[in-house]
Amino acid sequence: MAPPHQTESCSGSSAPATVTTVDVTAARDLIAAGGGHRYLDVRTEEELSKLGHLVEVNRCINVPYMFITSQGGRVKNAQFVEQVASLFTKEEHVVVGCQSGKRSEQACVDLQAAGFKNVKSMGGGYLAWLHHGFPVHHRTNRPPPRQDA
């Protein structure tokens, strides 16, 4: 497992935030049962439904950092921090992931600015996860099993 590294990012504030980034192998270990971290996926709902989840669906919390516009562009989710704050405490250990690692880093900057103390960006995102051959989970809409007598 590679050690975490820190990068400085600017989100429009005067002081850059330092984001801790972990590689996908470290992220996998951190979000595994007993790893002590929860997983926040900041990809769009469209990406999740098309590409799948990195952890079991019931353990994946999705709060999109951006939304896809009707013109096909992207716009930042103005309620992102508030939505995350309703699901996580500011002391919880959280691994933040996205498609390639860029949005998760931006999301970490915003979360740190809002007082979240233990957020880490998963470097390389979903694409790196796939490259390493780690499992992907898909939501299934199977009907419940029949209860025939």
Long-range contacts (C-beta under 8 A, 24 or more apart in sequence): 1-25, 1-26, 1-29, 2-26, 4-120, 5-123, 7-105, 9-105, 9-106, 9-108, 9-109, 10-109, 11-106, 11-109, 11-110, 11-113, 13-113, 17-108, 17-109, 17-112, 17-113, 19-105, 19-108, 19-109, 19-112, 19-119, 19-120, 19-121, 20-108, 20-119, 20-120, 20-121, 21-101, 21-105, 21-120, 21-121, 21-122, 21-123, 22-95, 22-120, 22-121, 22-122, 22-123, 23-122, 23-123, 23-124, 23-128, 24-122, 24-123, 24-124, 24-128, 24-129, 24-131, 24-132, 24-134, 25-132, 27-95, 27-97, 27-120, 27-122, 28-129, 28-134, 30-93, 30-95, 30-120, 31-55, 31-59, 31-95, 36-93, 37-93, 37-94, 37-95, 37-120, 38-88, 38-92, 38-93, 38-94, 38-95, 39-94, 39-95, 39-97, 40-84, 40-88, 40-94, 40-95, 40-96, 40-97, 40-107, 41-97, 41-98, 42-66, 42-80, 42-96, 42-97, 42-98, 42-103, 42-104, 42-107, 43-97, 43-98, 43-99, 43-103, 43-126, 44-68, 47-99, 47-126, 48-139, 49-139, 51-99, 51-126, 51-136, 52-136, 52-137, 52-138, 52-139, 53-136, 53-137, 53-138, 53-139, 54-97, 54-126, 54-129, 54-134, 54-136, 54-137, 55-137, 56-137, 57-137, 57-139, 60-137, 61-87, 61-88, 63-87, 65-98, 65-103, 65-104, 65-106, 65-107, 66-103, 80-107, 80-110, 81-110, 81-111, 81-114, 84-111, 84-116, 85-114, 88-116, 90-114, 90-115, 90-116, 90-117, 91-117, 91-118, 92-118, 93-118, 93-120, 94-118, 94-119, 94-120, 95-119, 95-120, 95-121, 95-122, 96-120, 96-121, 96-122, 97-121, 97-122, 97-125, 97-126, 97-129, 98-122, 98-125, 98-126, 99-125, 99-126, 99-127, 100-124, 100-125, 100-126, 100-127, 100-128, 101-125, 101-128
